[in-house]
Amino acid sequence: MAHPHKSEQPQAYESDTAQLSDRLAFIHKFPNAARITRLSMGVSFTALTIGALLGIVQALHRTNVFRGVISSADYYSVLTGHGVLLALFFTIFFLTGIFTWGTSRSLGRELPSPRFSLAWFLLMLSGAVMTATAIFGGLVGQIPFSADVLYTFYAPLQAHPLFYAGLAAWLVGTWLAGADWIRAYYHWRQDNPGERIPLQMFMILTTMLMWYIATLGVAVEVLLFLLPLSLGLIESVDPLLTRTLFWFFGHPVVYFWLMPAYFAWYTVLPKLSGGRLFSDPLARVVFILFLILSTPVGFHHQYADPGVPEGFKFIAMTNTMFLLLPSFLTAFTVVASMEYGARQRGGTGYLGWLKALPWGNPAFAGCALAGMMFAAGGFSGIINAGMNINSLIHNTLWVPGHFHLTVGTASALTMMAISYWLYPQITGKRLQFYGIAQVQPYIWFIGMGLMSNAMHRAGLAGVPRRTAEPQYQQFDFVPVLGSMSEMRLQIAIGGTLLTLGALMFVVVMVGTWLAERGRGQLRVDSHLPEPISGPADSPRVLDNVKLWFVIAVVLVAIAYGFPIYSMVADGALNPAAPPFPV
């Protein structure tokens, strides 16, 4: 039986709402926005559950620990489902949920049109269902669907048209979601001329502008090339062009995964620490840097492609190194905010203040542990981005080891952790199974540490990624440390712990969703304190979102204009065809 908890942030039921209007749960202040947030998070958690189960199946199969669930031929459909459900649907549906919450909370108003909000959600959901149907249809012989093209769906690999049509519908839904939030901001601006953009709304605006730029590449790839190819309307496409268009989107989406985490770290984590955000201006600078620098870096995924000029690979590498700056600024600002909160709680000493932090609060613990793991992921990412050393780890198990630290922990663990704090506010119910919630972040942290460590070491030994048969019995992998059998076992154990952590989280969320509401309305301490250094301490040019958007577009044009132009000129649909007249 579930038991409600007594958290450090007081929660109680109160029928006298007049006296406690400033402490009402979000659902009572903004019911329409709360509904969209709940629906989006519900789909997100469903995708997490299915994706996690697929993950343990493929992890056990690949490591040869247990192969009784799928065949090696079906491994690639399972791997596709694992990647698409977690990397796209779990993350982005959660983002639409928390950004809907952030828009209404920061602007103090409902979204303009409940029908429009529901429409974009249903469009996203329909697209996700279509895509998932195509993927799982490949596991059933009687169903004429298949999509074993992996998360990157490189041409000339082909999936059923339903797969691409679903992705297109889902993508258009995300565009409409962004338009909904921007429209809400426009109405707020009309009523509040001259006011500084609230920090959460600023983060949402810059993130969505980044999304609009980045998704143009994959939209063109799917609608003009891959979908017509799967329908038989065209005979062939240029694999280099389509791969370039994918990575035009594929690397910026990494930061789009991270933005909900940064959103939580900057605005909610300081409160959970017992303090305040250290610097509002630095937070705005970070999101501006992500907007202008995130897209012109995709070529660092194509170092091995001979069709991309070396100079443009070097530009991508340089831009990637510049992206370390917002990450370093984030580390400084977030840690400073946590230290301030800890010292407000009585923490002392150079490092002793760490003990004063609320490590028993699952929302705080998950966010803090995710940030620690992200630091490790950042260091392995620096290696990925280097042109010379990338040749050592390209297409090895090192790469999924890296992005499991980023999207699999920095993003995923933060999303789960912040849900412990946010879900009662959008449901009007107390969090259930609090003891499970307290343990879950640590289970996830340990599991990811084990799995990612072994993946990185296996990658250094040359073990390939994306294969159901990594053993290569005719080839002797020589690890620098440990043995291949030890690394495979470590991956299996880590993957099992991660699956357990995901299921523990889902149990808490489902238990809270099914719980009965108490008498009256849930009272929560959802107030986010003002930063130590507020927006008044920064120049107004930081709020000139149009300026930063234009700069971002110019940098993208410099990075991609000539390479894409040359690929199109060489024959966009058929690389063997005569070039277009230029």
PyMOL commands that set and color helices and strands:
alter all, ss='L'
color gray80, all
select helices_A, chain A and resi 21-23+26-29+31-62+75-107+114-137+161-191+199-230+239-250+252-267+269-272+280-293+298-301+310-322+324-344+352-356+362-385+387-393+398-427+434-460+484-514+535-537+540-543+545-569
alter helices_A, ss='H'
color red, helices_A
select strands_A, chain A and resi 11-14+521-524
alter strands_A, ss='S'
color yellow, strands_A
deselect
rebuild
show_as cartoon
